[in-house]
Amino acid sequence: QVQLVESGGGLVQPGGSLRLSCTASKSIFSFYNMGWYRQAPGKQRELVASITSGTSTNYADSVKGRFLISRDNAKNMVYLQMSRLRPEDTAVYYCNANYWEGPTTLATSWGQGTQVTVSS
């Protein structure tokens, strides 16, 4: 099982920026993909952004042009650079990894989450 640890959350004013980091307990080089999800109070968890092992990216429409996901295989880390933050971005942000355990089994791991609050 892969452990994921997020960091970088906090309180920021509208229009501000934050960078979230996710550290994996083992090499992410061959991971199928990694991503960031978020869950606001009373809402379902939703995909924010994802990145494949080939560095193809996918973003929720609500964050396109404002958020940027990236990965550093050498450090086993994935980042989410968030800019022009809005109050509706307030949520707990979770790191997710999908990776192969054997030739046909795709496993998934989640971090514990980090709170992002956008408020003046």
C-alpha positions as CSV (number, residue, x, y, z in Angstrom):
1,Q,0.0,0.0,0.0
2,V,1.2,3.5,-0.9
3,Q,1.0,6.2,1.8
4,L,0.3,9.7,0.6
5,V,0.9,12.8,2.8
6,E,-0.5,16.2,1.7
7,S,0.8,19.6,2.9
8,G,0.4,23.3,2.0
9,G,-3.2,24.0,2.9
10,G,-4.3,27.0,4.9
11,L,-6.3,30.2,4.9
12,V,-6.0,32.5,1.9
13,Q,-7.8,35.6,0.7
14,P,-9.9,35.6,-2.5
15,G,-7.6,36.1,-5.4
16,G,-4.6,34.6,-3.6
17,S,-2.5,31.5,-4.3
18,L,-1.5,28.3,-2.6
19,R,0.6,25.3,-3.5
20,L,-0.4,21.9,-2.3
21,S,2.2,19.1,-2.1
22,C,1.7,15.4,-1.9
23,T,4.5,13.0,-1.0
24,A,4.3,9.3,-1.8
25,S,5.9,6.6,0.2
26,K,7.4,4.9,-2.9
27,S,8.4,5.8,-6.4
28,I,5.6,7.3,-8.5
29,F,7.5,6.9,-11.8
30,S,5.3,4.0,-12.9
31,F,2.0,5.1,-11.3
32,Y,-1.0,4.9,-13.6
33,N,-2.0,8.4,-12.6
34,M,-2.2,10.8,-9.6
35,G,-4.6,13.5,-8.8
36,W,-6.2,16.0,-6.5
37,Y,-9.8,15.7,-5.3
38,R,-11.7,18.0,-3.0
39,Q,-14.7,17.8,-0.8
40,A,-16.6,20.8,0.5
41,P,-19.1,20.5,3.4
42,G,-22.3,18.8,2.4
43,K,-20.9,18.0,-1.1
44,Q,-19.5,14.9,-2.8
45,R,-15.8,14.5,-3.4
46,E,-14.9,15.8,-6.8
47,L,-11.9,15.5,-9.1
48,V,-9.9,18.7,-9.3
49,A,-7.0,17.7,-11.5
50,S,-5.1,14.6,-12.5
51,I,-1.8,13.7,-14.2
52,T,-0.8,10.5,-15.9
53,S,2.6,8.8,-15.9
54,G,3.0,10.4,-19.3
55,T,2.2,13.8,-17.8
56,S,-1.1,14.2,-19.6
57,T,-3.3,16.4,-17.4
58,N,-7.0,16.8,-16.9
59,Y,-8.8,19.6,-15.0
60,A,-12.3,20.2,-13.7
61,D,-13.9,23.0,-15.7
62,S,-14.2,25.1,-12.6
63,V,-10.4,25.3,-12.1
64,K,-9.1,25.4,-15.7
65,G,-6.8,28.3,-16.2
66,R,-6.4,28.8,-12.5
67,F,-4.9,25.5,-11.2
68,L,-1.8,23.7,-12.4
69,I,-0.9,20.1,-11.5
70,S,2.6,18.8,-11.8
71,R,4.7,15.9,-10.7
72,D,8.4,15.4,-9.7
73,N,9.2,11.7,-10.1
74,A,12.6,12.1,-8.5
75,K,11.1,13.4,-5.3
76,N,7.9,11.2,-5.4
77,M,5.8,14.3,-5.2
78,V,2.8,15.8,-6.9
79,Y,1.9,19.4,-6.7
80,L,-1.2,21.5,-7.2
81,Q,-0.5,25.2,-7.8
82,M,-3.7,27.1,-7.1
83,S,-4.1,30.7,-8.3
84,R,-6.9,33.3,-8.3
85,L,-8.6,31.4,-5.5
86,R,-12.3,31.8,-4.9
87,P,-14.4,31.2,-1.8
88,E,-16.0,28.3,-3.6
89,D,-12.6,26.6,-3.8
90,T,-12.9,26.1,0.0
91,A,-12.7,22.4,0.7
92,V,-10.6,19.6,2.1
93,Y,-8.2,18.6,-0.7
94,Y,-7.1,15.0,-1.0
95,C,-4.2,13.5,-2.9
96,N,-5.0,10.3,-4.9
97,A,-2.8,7.7,-6.6
98,N,-3.7,4.8,-8.8
99,Y,-1.0,2.2,-9.4
100,W,-0.5,-1.3,-10.6
101,E,-0.2,-4.1,-8.1
102,G,0.6,-6.9,-10.4
103,P,-0.2,-7.1,-14.1
104,T,-4.0,-6.7,-13.9
105,T,-4.8,-5.1,-10.5
106,L,-5.1,-1.3,-10.2
107,A,-4.9,-0.2,-6.6
108,T,-5.7,3.2,-5.2
109,S,-4.5,5.2,-2.2
110,W,-5.7,8.4,-0.6
111,G,-4.0,11.0,1.6
112,Q,-5.6,12.2,4.8
113,G,-6.5,15.6,3.3
114,T,-5.5,19.2,3.8
115,Q,-7.9,22.1,4.4
116,V,-8.0,25.0,2.1
117,T,-10.1,28.0,3.1
118,V,-10.6,31.0,0.9
119,S,-12.0,33.9,2.8
120,S,-11.5,37.5,3.5
